[in-house]
């Protein structure tokens, strides 16, 4: 959670500025909360001294609607530590206030995650106790002696398709169908047997 520097504008008088806390100490980015108690106003923010070298504002001119709150983010890039001021100006320079800001080095936090030994293997699977065959082991595979037979069946199917394309007619199509059924049946018998 980032720190917040609250600035009240037009609380007592038009363009009056009051900083809720005159100084802020943070370990990183922080927000400037502009609380307008009166009519709409332009608020100019500048980072000066060491803070100007370590932090950045997206914009310096901020329009705050009547009776509203606007939050401005200040990003801290480097170096640590840094010290400076936020200059707050309203009424085109008629009112000016300052708030001191000290940016310290962030607390070193260990972001590493410790993984237990039980998480190293899938849950519920013990390879030594598993008696179920794997899917690859349960699929039938043809023996080495049947490979030439399957190749011959493929050649027969290719010759039948070639004959059907050269010879137009129903007899050729029926012949291809018969060869196809024979090849599929032979392959099934070889794989299972």
N, C-alpha and C positions, 0 to 999 in steps of 0.2 A: 504494500500500500504506500502511495507516495505522500509526501508532506504537502501541506497547503498553507499558503500565505494569503490571509484574508485582508482585502483592502476595501474600505467603505468610502463611497463617493456621494457627494451632495447630501450628507446626513444632516448637518446643521445649517449649511448655507450652500448655494449653488456653486458647484465645482470644488467644494471643500473635500479634502482627502484626510482620512485617518486610517492608519495601519494598525490592525488588531494586535499583532505582535511585532515589535520593532526589529526583531532578528529571528532568523530561522537557521537551524542546522539540519542538514540532510545528507544522505549517503548516495544520492542519485537524482534522477529527475524529480521535479516538483511542480505543483500547480499554483497559479496566482488566481485567486477568486475575487473578481471585481463585483462588488455588491453596490448597486445603484439605488439610492433611496429617493431620488428626485427625477427630474426630467432627463430625457435622453442626452447622453454626453459621450464625447470622444476622450479616451484615455490613452496616453502615450506611455509605453514601457520601454526602458532601456536597461541593459545590463552593463555595469561599469566596473572598473578595476579588474581584478583577477577573475571575477565571475564572467565578464565579457569574453575572456579567452577560453573559459572552460565550458560555457553553456551557450545555448542558442534559443532564440525566440523565432517562431514561424513568421510573425509580423510584429511591428512595433506600435501601430495605430489600431486601436480596438474601439468599436462602437458598441456602447452598452445601452440597450433600450430602457425606457422609462420603467422604474420600479422592477428591475430584473437583475439577474445574476449571470455573469459570463465567466467561464473558466478558461484560463490561458495556460497552456502546457509549456514548461521550460525543460528542454532536454539537456542533460549534462553529458558531454562527450569525453573530455579529458582536460587537463591533467588533474590528478588528485594529490593533495588537497588543494582547494581553491577558496578564495575569500573575496567578496566584493559586495556590491550593493545593487538593488533594483531601484531605478529612478522612476517615479510615478508622476506624470504631469497631466493636468487638466486645464481647461479654459485657455488653450493655446499659450501655455506658460504662466498663466496667472497664479496657479497653485502647483506646488511641487512638494513631494515627500520622498523619503528614502527608507528602505528596509534592508538591513544587513543580512547577507546570506553566506553561510559557511558550508562548503561541500567537502565532506570528509571521505576517506576511502571506504568503499563498501566493506561490510563485514565479510570475511572469507567464509563462504559456505561450500560445503562439499555436496556437489550435485550428482555424485555417482550413485548408482543403484547397485545394491548387493543382491546377487542372484544365488539362491540356495541350490545345493546339489540335487535336491529332488526335482527341481525345475529343468534340469539338464536333459531329461528323457521324457517322452510323451507320457501323459497320465494314463494309468491303467494298463500299460503294456510292459510286460516283462519278457524279454526275448528268450531267456533260458526256459521259462515255464510255458511258453506258447507251443502247443501241439498242433495247431491249425496250420495247414499248408497255405502258402501264399497264393495269390491269384495266378501268378505266372506258373507255379508248380502244378496247379490244378487243370490248366489248359492242356488239351492233348496236342502232342507234337508228332509229326511223321518220323519214321525211322529213316536212317541214311539210305537204306536199300530201296525205299519207295520214291525217292527224289527223281530218279530217271523215269519212273512210270508217270509221275505227275507232269514232267516236262513233255513226255510223249502225248499225254492227254491235251496239254496246251497247244501243241502243234496240230493235233487232229481238229481241235476247235477252230484254230486259225484257218486251216484248209477248208473247213465246212463254211465258214463265213465268207471266204474268198470265192468259193464256188457259188454261193447264194447271190453274191453281187454280180458275178459274171453271167449267170443263168437266171433270167427272170422267170418267175412262175411260183406257183403255190407249192410244187413238189420240192423245190430247192429250200424254201422257208421251212417246210416240215422236216426236211433232212437236217437242217441246222438245229432245229429244236430237239430232234432225237439225239444228235451228237452231244448237245449241251446237257441234256438229262443224263446221258451215259457218263459224261465226264464228272458231273456233280456227284452221281451215285458212286463212282469209282473212288473219287477223292474222299468221300465220307467213309467208305469201307476201309480204305488205307489208313486214315487217321485214327479211327476207332480200333482197328484190328491190330 
